[in-house]
Amino acid sequence: MSRPTVRGVTDADLPAVASIFAHYVVHTATTFEEEPPTRAAWAHKRDDIAARRLPFLVAETEGQIAGYAYAAAWRDKRSYRYTAEDTVYVAPGSTGRGLGRLLLEAVIQECSRAGIRQLIAVIADSPASAALHQACGFAEAGRLQSVGFKHGRWIDTLLMQRPLGAEGSAAAQGSADAGGSIPATCEQNL
Ligand SMILES: CC(C)(COP(=O)(O)OP(=O)(O)OC[C@H]1O[C@@H](n2cnc3c(N)ncnc32)[C@H](O)[C@@H]1OP(=O)(O)O)[C@@H](O)C(=O)NCCC(=O)NCCS
């Protein structure tokens, strides 16, 4: 396998992103979605993430999109603006080869640059995701019992959290209030 590239998502990547996610929607409970989102819904999500200057990245191997990760708003209320929620999905045939780690580390880095101070993961029914997040510096922040019902069973969510940057740092404060500073290479594609 050639070395994977991690880069900002483009419009042309969205069908592959949608297809990866659709697999997990239909076959697993790692997401509480029950219908795969439409292409228009993906474009809307991409635009919302870009408007917040947060990262939406894909991993490409041998010309194929093998995974994606993004950070989205944790909550809309303004006081949550330094907190984001990450999401990472690797294509079913490409798991266990380091792509999840590559993507999540890149999202962490881009969120730090954008002035995000806390990154949160909401993990359902995925020991692999819990292990990946722990390996990337996240710690458990609680468990919500039986909040999802999918495929005939009740499912918990595990909350994991990772602080970013130095709390109260003037540089981070200024960067976040200015809307962050995603590097040009990513900004072009977001
Ligand atoms: C969770 C997921 C993103 C991990 O990506 P991946 O490419 O398979 O993971 P990696 O190969 O990069 O492994 C990274 C770390 O995660 C851990 N890990 C990955 N898969 C694991 C598994 N099945 N069981 C236990 N630990 C696992 C390992 O500790 C590994 O650490 P290491 O780098 O020290 O070896 C991927 O399996 C996936 O897309 N799963 C289904 C969807 C999902 O649960 N998404 C998360 C939603 S929040």
The ligand as an SDF file (V2000), in Angstrom:
LIG
                    3D

 48 50  0  0  0  0  0  0  0  0999 V2000
  -12.4280    3.5410   14.9470 C   0  0  0  0  0  0  0  0  0  0  0  0
  -11.6490    3.6460   13.6530 C   0  0  0  0  0  0  0  0  0  0  0  0
  -11.7920    5.0730   13.1040 C   0  0  0  0  0  0  0  0  0  0  0  0
  -10.1610    3.3720   13.9440 C   0  0  0  0  0  0  0  0  0  0  0  0
   -9.4160    3.5770   12.7560 O   0  0  0  0  0  0  0  0  0  0  0  0
   -8.2950    2.5240   12.3250 P   0  0  0  0  0  0  0  0  0  0  0  0
   -7.6430    3.0320   11.1060 O   0  0  0  0  0  0  0  0  0  0  0  0
   -8.9070    1.1680   12.2380 O   0  0  0  0  0  0  0  0  0  0  0  0
   -7.3270    2.5930   13.5880 O   0  0  0  0  0  0  0  0  0  0  0  0
   -5.7330    2.6010   13.5880 P   0  0  0  0  0  0  0  0  0  0  0  0
   -5.2210    1.4640   12.7670 O   0  0  0  0  0  0  0  0  0  0  0  0
   -5.2610    3.9660   13.2200 O   0  0  0  0  0  0  0  0  0  0  0  0
   -5.4200    2.3200   15.1140 O   0  0  0  0  0  0  0  0  0  0  0  0
   -5.1500    3.3990   16.0190 C   0  0  0  0  0  0  0  0  0  0  0  0
   -5.2030    2.8880   17.4490 C   0  0  0  0  0  0  0  0  0  0  0  0
   -6.5500    2.4880   17.7230 O   0  0  0  0  0  0  0  0  0  0  0  0
   -6.5760    1.2480   18.4270 C   0  0  0  0  0  0  0  0  0  0  0  0
   -7.4410    0.3170   17.7190 N   0  0  0  0  0  0  0  0  0  0  0  0
   -7.8110    0.3820   16.4110 C   0  0  0  0  0  0  0  0  0  0  0  0
   -8.6570   -0.6230   16.1220 N   0  0  0  0  0  0  0  0  0  0  0  0
   -8.8280   -1.3200   17.2760 C   0  0  0  0  0  0  0  0  0  0  0  0
   -9.6010   -2.4590   17.6200 C   0  0  0  0  0  0  0  0  0  0  0  0
  -10.3820   -3.0890   16.7110 N   0  0  0  0  0  0  0  0  0  0  0  0
   -9.5560   -2.9070   18.8960 N   0  0  0  0  0  0  0  0  0  0  0  0
   -8.7860   -2.2820   19.8110 C   0  0  0  0  0  0  0  0  0  0  0  0
   -8.0240   -1.2030   19.5440 N   0  0  0  0  0  0  0  0  0  0  0  0
   -8.0420   -0.7390   18.2880 C   0  0  0  0  0  0  0  0  0  0  0  0
   -5.1840    0.7440   18.5500 C   0  0  0  0  0  0  0  0  0  0  0  0
   -4.8520    0.9430   19.9030 O   0  0  0  0  0  0  0  0  0  0  0  0
   -4.3500    1.6510   17.6920 C   0  0  0  0  0  0  0  0  0  0  0  0
   -3.2750    2.0650   18.4820 O   0  0  0  0  0  0  0  0  0  0  0  0
   -1.7700    1.9420   17.9350 P   0  0  0  0  0  0  0  0  0  0  0  0
   -1.6560    3.0190   16.8780 O   0  0  0  0  0  0  0  0  0  0  0  0
   -0.9460    2.1960   19.1380 O   0  0  0  0  0  0  0  0  0  0  0  0
   -1.6380    0.5520   17.3710 O   0  0  0  0  0  0  0  0  0  0  0  0
  -12.1250    2.6310   12.5910 C   0  0  0  0  0  0  0  0  0  0  0  0
  -11.9630    1.3290   13.1160 O   0  0  0  0  0  0  0  0  0  0  0  0
  -13.5630    2.8320   12.1900 C   0  0  0  0  0  0  0  0  0  0  0  0
  -13.8370    3.6130   11.2920 O   0  0  0  0  0  0  0  0  0  0  0  0
  -14.4710    2.1180   12.8790 N   0  0  0  0  0  0  0  0  0  0  0  0
  -15.8960    2.1730   12.6280 C   0  0  0  0  0  0  0  0  0  0  0  0
  -16.5010    3.5400   12.7940 C   0  0  0  0  0  0  0  0  0  0  0  0
  -16.2590    4.1820   14.1410 C   0  0  0  0  0  0  0  0  0  0  0  0
  -16.3970    3.5700   15.1850 O   0  0  0  0  0  0  0  0  0  0  0  0
  -15.9170    5.4650   14.0760 N   0  0  0  0  0  0  0  0  0  0  0  0
  -15.6970    6.2770   15.2470 C   0  0  0  0  0  0  0  0  0  0  0  0
  -16.8790    7.1800   15.4610 C   0  0  0  0  0  0  0  0  0  0  0  0
  -16.5250    8.3110   16.8020 S   0  0  0  0  0  0  0  0  0  0  0  0
  1  2  1  0
  2  3  1  0
  2  4  1  0
  2 36  1  0
  4  5  1  0
  5  6  1  0
  6  7  2  0
  6  8  1  0
  6  9  1  0
  9 10  1  0
 10 11  2  0
 10 12  1  0
 10 13  1  0
 13 14  1  0
 14 15  1  0
 15 16  1  0
 15 30  1  0
 16 17  1  0
 17 18  1  0
 17 28  1  0
 18 19  1  0
 18 27  1  0
 19 20  2  0
 20 21  1  0
 21 22  1  0
 21 27  2  0
 22 23  1  0
 22 24  2  0
 24 25  1  0
 25 26  2  0
 26 27  1  0
 28 29  1  0
 28 30  1  0
 30 31  1  0
 31 32  1  0
 32 33  2  0
 32 34  1  0
 32 35  1  0
 36 37  1  0
 36 38  1  0
 38 39  2  0
 38 40  1  0
 40 41  1  0
 41 42  1  0
 42 43  1  0
 43 44  2  0
 43 45  1  0
 45 46  1  0
 46 47  1  0
 47 48  1  0
M  END
$$$$
